[in-house]
Amino acid sequence: MPDLPRWILEVAFLLYATIVSGFVLLERRRPTATLALLLALIFVPVVGLGVYWLFSRSRVQRRRKQRRRRRIDPLEGTSAMAKIEALPGDLPPAQQGLVRLALASSAAPLRRADAAVLLPNARLAFDALEAAILQAEHRIHLEFYIWRDDRAGRSLTALLTERARQGLKVRVLLDHFGTLQLSNEHFAELVAAGGQVAVFGRLRLPIARSRLNFRNHRKLMVVDGRIGFTGGLNVGDEYLSADASHHGWRDLFVRIEGDAAVGLEATFIDDWLSATGEVLNLEGSRPREAEGIDGRKPPRRHAWQRKRPMAHQLHEANPFEPRPRRPPISQGPLIQIIPSGPDLPVGSALSAQFTAALALAQCRAYITTPYLVPDDPLMLVLRTAAMRGVDVRILVPDPRHNDSRLVAIAARSYYDELLEAGCRIYEYIPGMLHAKYLVADDIAAIGSANMDIRSFHINYEITAMFYDAAFTADLVTVFMADLEQASEVRPEHRLRLSLGQRLLEGSARLLSPLL
């Protein structure tokens, strides 16, 4: 290092601080995240710059612009399919408000299902997935964050391969970061049989070119556009320990049959378009090349994927406009499929939906989540709901079994404020609790989203919101059964914490805006 005068170093540092502060402020993050990033950039510049490049929003902002330039938008193009035009008169005003909120924030149409069946454990969920795959007649679409090369993963892949050999369209979409450990050979037979496998959010070198921070955390499967599944499960053996004992993972799924499954498949098609550049017609026609729809070439294919079909320009009408437009058919439970993600017009749509549902609750508000890192609106609404007399209960994993020790410690830093307001908190003892759902009076929400900042503002998530008292009652039964295997956290327990434990929780909480 040259021996520079002190004033030159001070001026250089001032210029650096001013420039990086300007970039961060122009990105208009949440205030807490902005402050945390600015402190890191200024006081630990080397580490701060690394964090900034990894967690920068610039790439997702570019994707927002690309989405706006698309000639084809699967979510918008399918929004009229089987849509209920007028809100049912017997829907309570509070629920009508939530429906309108989801329509305004994420363009999530209200549809009915023929049936909505809760699958309260992983064994039932995997059995239902396999049964639906065997019943498929035309196409099978799967989207998961994690897919392991273990007994569960190989079994499901073998079944999909068999159906692909029988002529069905089988497509699997995986998040690249979540499946880094998965080799190309895992899907080789499926691809050879005619199936397609794609990855979302490919990681590239240098790492700054990747969207490392913006992961596709969705979990769903749709068969023939009529049977859909979603929830918290990934594909792996860790979920299949008997009765979730011996540190097994506790999770659940939901099976949706009928019109409401359209929302799940539209989300898959939109993600497939983003990952591969191919447009898939919801009616099952041959996929078409989407090169040029947003002014850029589609991303390079993964080794799993087959060669791209010949490209041509998309100048015809939106392929997602059914001809004639499909009217509603199903007559069962009312459901909204709510996609959320940082590239959608309202990136915090899920936070708004959950916060509003909890704010409207009059009797009960039950939450199950593996990772509790609430943003400020969620924290406020939970505390005020409890103070209003609502029965607020939160179920999280025992930190000893949580797969993310840092998040578990950060979550505990919020306990005191919640307990002081009257919330009740339980820690699930038998193993890792991975289920993700919410109950607010007679409304239920099940999906891939955790009750944390990452799911609300950073990840791509999918949530099914149920406006059905019978379905919600079934979910409450599951919740109460899990509470029997949990230990309640009481205020007096928190008073016995050592100074070191409190400092550790406080330190983990500082990272909450980035967790």
N, C-alpha and C positions, 0 to 999 in steps of 0.2 A: 504493500500500500504506500503511495506517495505521501510525504509529510505535508499535508494540506493545512492551510490556516484554519483555525477553529470557525471563523465566520463563514467560510465556504461550506463547511460541513453543516453548519446550522441552517444556512440558506437552502442547501440541497434538501435537507430533511423537511424544512418548511414547505418547499415546493412539492416534495413527495406526498406529505400529509394532505396538502390542499388538493392535489390531483386525484389521489385515491379516494378522498372524502367526496369529491364531486362525482366520481363514477358511482360510488355506492349510493349516494343520496338520489341520483337520477334514476336508479333502478326501483325506487319506491317500495322497498321491502317493508315488512312490519317493523314498527319502531324498535321493539326489543331486539329483533334480529339485526337491524341496522346498527344499533348501539354496540352489540356484541362484536360485530364484524369490524366496526371502526376502531374499537379498543384493541382488537387483535392486530389490525393493520398498522396502527400507530405505535403501540408499545412492544409488540414482538413482530417486527416487519417481515422477517423471513417466513415464520410460521403463518403469519397473517396472509401474506401473498399466496402461500400454498392453499390455505383454506379458501381464499377468494376464488382462485382458479377452479377449485373443485366444486364449490358451491355457487358459482356465479349463475345468475339468471339469464345472461345474455343469449344463450343458445335457445332456451325455452321461449324467450321473447321473439327470436327469429322464427321459431316454429309457429307462434301465434300469428305472425304476419303471413307465413306460408299457408296456414289454415284458412285465413281470410281470403287468400287469392285462389283457393281451390274452386274449380268449376263444379266439383262434386263433394258433398258432405253427407256421409251415410247417416249421421245422427239427425240432421235436418231433413234429409230425403225420406227417412222412414218415420218421421214424427207423426204423420197423419194415419199410419197404418193401425187399424183396430183401435183408434183413439176414441175415448169417450168425450164427445163434444161438450156436453153440459154436465156440471157437477151434480151428482145425485142429491135429490132434495132431502134425503134422510141422513146425509153426511153432516155431522155436527159442525158448527161454524169454525171451531178451532182447527179441525181437520181440513176444512175447505181452505183456510188460510195457509196451511202447510202445503197443500196441493198447489196453490197459486205461487207460493214461494219457489217450489222446485221447478215449476214451469218457467218462472222468470229468471232463475239463476242458472239452470242447466238444461232448459228446454226438455224436461222429462215428462212425457205425456202420461196421463192417468189411463190405465188399462185394467181390464179384469182378467182373472185367470180362471181356468176350469177347476183347478185345485192348487193349493199351496200346502206342501207336506214338509213338516219339520223333520230333519234327520239329526237326532240329538247326539249322535256319537259318530266317530270316524268309520267304524265298521259298517254301520248302516249306510253311511254316505258312500263309501267305496262300492258296496254291494249295489246301491241304486245307480251309481255311475255305470257300472259294468252292465247292469240290466238294460239301461237306456241305450248303451252302445250296441248291445245285441239286438235291440228292437229297431234300430235305425234303418231307414229305407233309402235315404238320399245323401245326407251329409252330416258330418260330425265336426264341430268346432270346439276346440279346447284352448284355454288361455290360463297360464299359471305363472306365478312368480318363481317357484322352486319346483324342480322335477328331478328326483334323485335316481341314480343308477343302483337301486336296491331291489328287493323283492317286489315292493309295491309298484315302483316305477317300471320295472321290466314286465310285470304282469299286465299292467294297463297298456303299455306299448305293444305287447304281443297281441292283445285283443284288438287294438286299433289296426295293427298290421293285417290281421285276419280279415277285418271288415274292408280294408282298402283293397285287398286281393279280390274281394267279392264285388268290386266296382264302385264302392261308396267314396264320396269326396271326404277325405279326412285331412283336417288342417290343425296344426298345433302351433301356438304362438307362446314363446317363453321370453321372460326378461333375461337379458344377457348377464347382468351382474348376479342375479339370483341363481343362474345355472352355469356359472363359470367352471364348476367341478365336473360338469357333464361332458363326456367325450362325444365326438362325432359318431362313433360306432354305435352308440345307444339307439339312434333312430335310423341306422343304415337300412335295415330290412323294411321299415315302414316306408322310407323314401323309394326304395326299390320296388315296393308294391304299388306305388302311385300316390302315396300320401305326401303331404307338404309340411315342412317344419321351418319356422322363421323365428328370428330373434328380434326383440324390441330394445332400442337404446344401446346399440352396439358400442362397446368400449374400444377406443382407438388410442394409438400413440401418436403424438404426445397426449397425455391424459386430459389436457385442457380442451382437446377437441371433442371429448366425450361428454355426455350428459350423465355423469356419474351420480350426481345428486338426485336426479329425477327418474325414479325407478317406476316400472309398471308393476304395481303390487296387486293387480286384479287377479281373482280366481273365479273362473266360470267355465261351464260347458253347455253347449246348445246342440240339440239333436233335431234335425229336420225343421228347425225354426219353430217348433211347437213344444219342446220339453227343454227346460233350462235349469241350471244349478248354479248357486253361488254361495259364498260364505267365507270362512277363514282358512279352509284346508289347502295345503299344498300336497304334492304327490311325494310321499316318503313313508318309510316304515315307522318313523317316530310317533305317528298318529295311531298306530294299530296295536299298541300294548293293551292287553285285556283290561277292560274297565278303567282305562287311563291310570292304572296303578304302576308301581315300580318306576316312577318318574316318567311315565308316558305322557304324551301331549293330549290335552283335553280340547276338543274342538267340535264344531257342528257345521252342517250345510242345510240348505233348503232346496226342495224340488218344486219348480213352478211349471205348470202345464197350461197351455192355452195362449191367448193373445199377449199376456204380459211377457212371455219369453222373447217377443220381438225386440224389446229393449235391450236384452242381454246380447242377442245376435247383432244388433246394430252397433253396439259398442265393440264387439269383436271385429266386425268388418271395418270400422273406423281405425282400430289399432292395426289391423292387417294392412290397410292402405298406407298407414304411416310407416310401418316397418318394411314393406316390400314394394310399394308402389303399384300394387295390383288392386283393381276394383272388383269386388265380389258382389254379384247381383243377389239380393236377398231371396229372390225367387228360385235361385239355384242354377242359373245359367252359367256358361263358361266364363271364368275370370278374364278380365281384360286389363291390358297394360295401362298404367296411369302416368307414364312418363310425360312430363310437360304440364301436368295439371296445376302445379304450384310454381312453375318456373325453374325447376331443378330436376336432375336425374334421380331416379330412385336409388337407395343405398345398395352397395354391393351385397350380393347374396352370401349367406353362410354356407358352409360346405354341406349342411344338411339339405339345403333346398335344391330343387330341380332347376334346370335352365329356364330362364325367362322366356315366355312366349313372345312372338314378334310384336314390336311396339306399333301403335298407331294412335293418332290423336283422338281425344274424346270430345267430339263436337256435337254429339247427339244429346237428346234429352236425358235428364237424370234417370239412371237405371233403377233407382229406388222408388220411383213413382209407380205404384202398381196400376195395371190397366186391366179391368177397372179397379179403382181404389178399394182395398179390402175393408169392409165394414167390421165393426165389433161382432164377435161371435160368442166369446166366453161370457158366462153369467155369474162367476164366482167372486172370490175376494178381490178387492180393489188394491192395486199395486202400482207404485212408481219405481222404475229402474233409474237410479240417479248416478250417472258417471261424473267423476270429478277429476281435475288435474290442473297443473299449472299453466297449460296452454289453452284452456277453455276460457270463454269471455269473463266468467266470474270464477277465479281460481279458488276462492274460499267458499264455494257453494255448499260443500258438505258441512263446514263449520257453521254456516248460517242455518242450515236445515236442522242440525242437531241442537244448536243453541235455541232456536225457535221452539222446537218440540219440547225441550225441557222447560222453557219459560212458560209454555201453555199448560204444563202438567198441573193438575189439581190434587191428585191423590197419591200417585206413585211415580217414581223415576228410578229405574234399575239399569245399571250399566255393567257389562262384562267386557273387560279389555286386558290384553296381556301387557300393554304399555300405556301407562297413565302419565302423560306429560301435557296437561291442558294448556291451551292458550288463554289469554285474559278473558275473552267473552265466555268461554266454557266455565272457567273457574268462577266467574261472577254469577252465572246463571245457576250453577250447582249450589252455591252458598245461599243465594237468595231463595231458591226453591225450598231448601231445607228450613230456612227461617220463616217461610210462608206456611209451613206445616206439612209440606209434601214429604212422603216417605222416600228419602233418597238413600239408595244403597249402591255401593260400588264394589265389584268383585274383581280382584287382580291376583296374579300368581304370588305364591310365597317367594320372596327374593332368592331363597336357596335353590329354587328350581327354575328361575327365570333365565332364559338363554342370553339375555343382555343384562349383565350385572350393573353396568353404568346407568341404564334406563331405570332399573329397579330402584337404585339408590336415589336417582333424581325424583322418581315418583313419590318416594317416602317423604321428600322435602315438602310436598303439598298436603300431607296428611293433617298437620296441626290446624291449618286454616279451615279445611273441610270439616274436621271433627268439631272445631269450635262453633261452626255454624249449625251443627246438628246432623250432618251427613254421617252415615254409617259405612265403614270400610271393612272389607273382609279379604283375607289372604288365603287362597286355595292351596291346600296342603298336599294332596296326593302326587301332583306332578306339575308340569308346565301347562298352565291354562292359556290356550291360544284362541279361544272363541272371541268373537267381536260382535256385540249386539247391544241394542238399547231398547228399553220399554218406557213409554211415557203415557200413562193411563191406558187407553185401548189402542195405542199406536205402537208398532214394532219396527225396528230397522235391523237388518242383518246384511253383512257384507264383508269386504276385505279391509275396511278402515279401522285402525286403532283410534283410541281417544288420545291422540297426541298431535303435536304440531306438524310432524312429518306427514301424516296421513291427511290432515286438514289442508295443508298449504303447499306440499312439495310433491308427494307421490301421485301417481295415477291410480284411482280407486274406483270401486263399483259398490253401490249400496241398493238393496231392495227395501223399500218402505211399504209397510203393510197397514192398510186402514181397515182392519178386520178384528173384531173383539175375540172371536173364537181362536184365530191363529195366535193372537197375542197371549191369550190364556194358556195355550200350550207352551209358549216360550217362557212364561212366568213359572210354570210348573218345573221346567228344566232349571231355571235360575234358582228356585227355592231348594231343589234337590242338591245343587252344587253348593249352596250356602251351608248345608249340613256337613259338608266335607271341608269347611273353611274355618279359620280362626278369626274372630272379630278383633279388630284393632281398637283399643280403648284409650281415652286420653291419659289415664294413669300409666299405661304402658309407655307412652311417649315421654312422660316426665322422667323416666329412668334412663334415658339415653345419655351416654357420656358426651363430654365436650368433643372428643375426637369424632364420634359418630355424627354429631350435628355439623361439624366442620366439613366432613366428607359429603353429607347430603347437600350442604350449601354450595360446595364446589361443583358437584354434579348438576345442581340446578342452574348454575351459570351457563352450562352448555345446553340447557333446555331449548333455546331458540334454534339450535342446529340439530337436535336429536330427532 
